[in-house]
Amino acid sequence: MISGIVFGLTAGLSPGPLLTLLISETLHHNRKAGITIAFAPLITDIPIVFITIFLFTTISGLHLVAGTISILGALFLGYLAYENFTAKPPTQNVQAIQLHSLRKGVMTNILSPHPYIFWSAVGAPTVLNAYNKNVLSAICFVVGFYICLVGSKVIVAVVTDKSKAFLKSTFYIYSIRILGLFLLFFALLFMRDGLAALGVL
């Protein structure tokens, strides 16, 4: 649950294409348009989650492959941590597209590489490791992840609608930095598991 919360908050609050679009729609229309976009991952991620978990299940017995994926996951989390440490307030200017807000969000998330990389290198291994302990642990990770992913984006839409200065506030920036520290911690855990699977540790 804790790892799901951390990853969900990071994905929800870190500057990126979907958050930029959410902010833009909120400023151009209203908070309802921004909140609608916040739910886009619930639509786009379903096939990604099932496919990556299925694929990782088939290769989880191959220690070389599983270890390599864990190390790649550690590197990806380290990259996300670096992005958090160097993040600047998200821009409020994006190109206007004449589509419904939810369709915009779905298309933006489908074309973003982050969901594919995250679930391939981080999400699927975490779910399976949790499932090996008990089913509830796996459910807690997924539920915690998506509640915090969608919930944090909803909060950004509401706060942006009320106060445009929020995105440039020190509170927002420091929140991103703190999440970066948590990402580094999980990156080290993934690196440890990867090296153990490869027989290095």
Phi and psi in degrees as a GROMACS rama.xvg file:
@    title "Ramachandran Plot"
@    xaxis  label "Phi"
@    yaxis  label "Psi"
@TYPE xy
-62.621  -44.837  ILE-2
-65.5802  -37.6077  SER-3
-62.2441  -41.2835  GLY-4
-63.7614  -46.2947  ILE-5
-62.2655  -48.8987  VAL-6
-64.9958  -37.4381  PHE-7
-66.6244  -44.8076  GLY-8
-63.9287  -40.3482  LEU-9
-62.7583  -47.1678  THR-10
-65.5667  -32.8192  ALA-11
-78.1281  -34.5534  GLY-12
-100.588  -22.2643  LEU-13
-69.4622  137.87  SER-14
-58.1286  137.372  PRO-15
-173.905  -179.256  GLY-16
-58.1772  -44.1054  PRO-17
-69.4119  -40.9607  LEU-18
-66.4253  -38.4934  LEU-19
-62.3042  -43.6477  THR-20
-64.7615  -40.9898  LEU-21
-59.2129  -45.5397  LEU-22
-64.4522  -43.2027  ILE-23
-62.3914  -45.3661  SER-24
-65.1742  -36.5014  GLU-25
-65.0816  -42.7577  THR-26
-72.8638  -37.0706  LEU-27
-78.9791  -29.4402  HIS-28
-120.716  -91.2417  HIS-29
-162.815  178.622  ASN-30
-65.2573  -27.5264  ARG-31
-61.0955  -40.59  LYS-32
-64.2613  -41.7087  ALA-33
-66.4348  -42.2703  GLY-34
-63.823  -36.973  ILE-35
-58.6131  -42.7089  THR-36
-66.2061  -31.4463  ILE-37
-59.1232  -26.1282  ALA-38
-89.0785  -1.16503  PHE-39
-56.8158  -40.9914  ALA-40
-59.6853  -28.6272  PRO-41
-65.0849  -24.43  LEU-42
-89.6797  -46.577  ILE-43
-77.6299  -28.0263  THR-44
-83.1117  -18.3732  ASP-45
-55.7585  -53.4394  ILE-46
-65.6722  -34.3195  PRO-47
-62.5625  -44.0417  ILE-48
-62.3219  -49.8815  VAL-49
-65.9266  -41.9042  PHE-50
-66.0314  -45.6951  ILE-51
-68.4069  -38.1165  THR-52
-65.499  -41.4235  ILE-53
-61.5069  -45.974  PHE-54
-65.1615  -41.6456  LEU-55
-68.7242  -31.0765  PHE-56
-63.0072  -38.1233  THR-57
-71.3751  -24.6902  THR-58
-110.669  1.98577  ILE-59
-64.2581  -24.1309  SER-60
-78.4972  -13.6325  GLY-61
-89.6723  100.924  LEU-62
-61.162  -36.1396  HIS-63
-63.8347  -45.8986  LEU-64
-69.0762  -46.4127  VAL-65
-61.9941  -41.6591  ALA-66
-64.4884  -40.895  GLY-67
-63.4444  -42.1518  THR-68
-64.4885  -39.6536  ILE-69
-62.7247  -40.3047  SER-70
-67.0287  -40.3086  ILE-71
-63.1062  -37.413  LEU-72
-63.3264  -39.9872  GLY-73
-62.6829  -42.2399  ALA-74
-65.3485  -39.4404  LEU-75
-64.8871  -42.9807  PHE-76
-65.0819  -37.423  LEU-77
-63.3636  -39.6663  GLY-78
-63.979  -42.423  TYR-79
-62.9802  -38.6362  LEU-80
-62.8717  -42.9028  ALA-81
-60.3593  -42.7435  TYR-82
-61.2069  -38.2658  GLU-83
-66.8461  -40.9818  ASN-84
-66.7835  -29.3734  PHE-85
-107.088  9.06293  THR-86
-66.9436  142.471  ALA-87
-112.045  160.178  LYS-88
-52.9142  135.619  PRO-89
-62.451  143.979  PRO-90
-68.9621  152.016  THR-91
-105.049  8.63557  GLN-92
-115.896  114.804  ASN-93
-132.299  158.583  VAL-94
-66.8275  131.284  GLN-95
-71.0656  133.302  ALA-96
-124.765  131.66  ILE-97
-83.0446  71.0251  GLN-98
-136.032  161.109  LEU-99
-64.9292  149.522  HIS-100
-56.3952  -45.4809  SER-101
-65.222  -39.7781  LEU-102
-63.792  -38.4  ARG-103
-59.8898  -47.3872  LYS-104
-63.7044  -41.9231  GLY-105
-62.6464  -47.7978  VAL-106
-63.4382  -41.0135  MET-107
-62.4707  -43.1753  THR-108
-72.0037  -35.4739  ASN-109
-64.2087  -38.7362  ILE-110
-83.9505  -8.27998  LEU-111
-83.1023  135.988  SER-112
-75.8358  -17.9078  PRO-113
-58.4062  -47.3573  HIS-114
-59.4032  -39.6139  PRO-115
-66.762  -44.6771  TYR-116
-67.5741  -44.1034  ILE-117
-60.2776  -50.5264  PHE-118
-72.0445  -28.6493  TRP-119
-73.0011  -43.4337  SER-120
-102.014  -19.8889  ALA-121
-125.288  -56.3563  VAL-122
-61.7389  -52.8506  GLY-123
-60.9895  -47.4479  ALA-124
-60.0965  -38.293  PRO-125
-66.428  -43.1853  THR-126
-61.5874  -44.3545  VAL-127
-69.016  -38.0028  LEU-128
-63.6341  -40.3067  ASN-129
-66.9628  -40.8643  ALA-130
-63.4228  -33.8329  TYR-131
-65.7791  -23.3013  ASN-132
-81.9634  -57.2232  LYS-133
-168.368  159.184  ASN-134
-61.5164  -37.2961  VAL-135
-60.6614  -36.8095  LEU-136
-62.4804  -43.0738  SER-137
-64.7593  -42.2966  ALA-138
-63.303  -41.4733  ILE-139
-61.1469  -40.2402  CYS-140
-62.5175  -50.9309  PHE-141
-64.348  -45.0933  VAL-142
-64.5868  -46.4126  VAL-143
-60.648  -39.9434  GLY-144
-62.2801  -51.4454  PHE-145
-77.7384  -29.4691  TYR-146
-63.2808  -44.1849  ILE-147
-75.7824  -34.1123  CYS-148
-63.2247  -54.8356  LEU-149
-70.8693  -43.5927  VAL-150
-61.1074  -41.8756  GLY-151
-66.8379  -36.7705  SER-152
-69.1509  -36.6422  LYS-153
-61.6968  -43.2871  VAL-154
-62.5447  -41.7759  ILE-155
-60.4442  -42.0159  VAL-156
-62.9585  -44.1177  ALA-157
-66.1992  -46.6293  VAL-158
-67.7626  -38.724  VAL-159
-62.5798  -39.5872  THR-160
-63.3425  -33.7386  ASP-161
-88.9673  -36.1099  LYS-162
-144.653  107.277  SER-163
-69.1058  -16.4997  LYS-164
-78.1815  -12.2542  ALA-165
-57.4657  -41.2022  PHE-166
-66.2921  -20.2756  LEU-167
-103.749  4.83192  LYS-168
-75.6758  154.376  SER-169
-66.2561  -29.4503  THR-170
-60.5672  -45.5753  PHE-171
-64.32  -47.3315  TYR-172
-62.9007  -44.4313  ILE-173
-68.628  -31.0625  TYR-174
-62.3923  -41.7663  SER-175
-63.4261  -41.8713  ILE-176
-63.5216  -43.2376  ARG-177
-63.5464  -41.6963  ILE-178
-61.8355  -32.2808  LEU-179
-60.9756  -38.2861  GLY-180
-63.8322  -42.8081  LEU-181
-62.4067  -39.1428  PHE-182
-62.4211  -39.8167  LEU-183
-61.4689  -39.5301  LEU-184
-60.4047  -48.2001  PHE-185
-68.6145  -30.6727  PHE-186
-62.0287  -40.7498  ALA-187
-65.2888  -38.9293  LEU-188
-63.5663  -42.9331  LEU-189
-64.994  -39.7868  PHE-190
-63.3077  -42.3899  MET-191
-60.5469  -47.0237  ARG-192
-64.7977  -37.9  ASP-193
-65.353  -44.8868  GLY-194
-66.3174  -34.651  LEU-195
-67.1245  -40.054  ALA-196
-65.2202  -31.5168  ALA-197
-83.8203  -4.24755  LEU-198
83.1027  11.1705  GLY-199
-78.2177  -35.3773  VAL-200
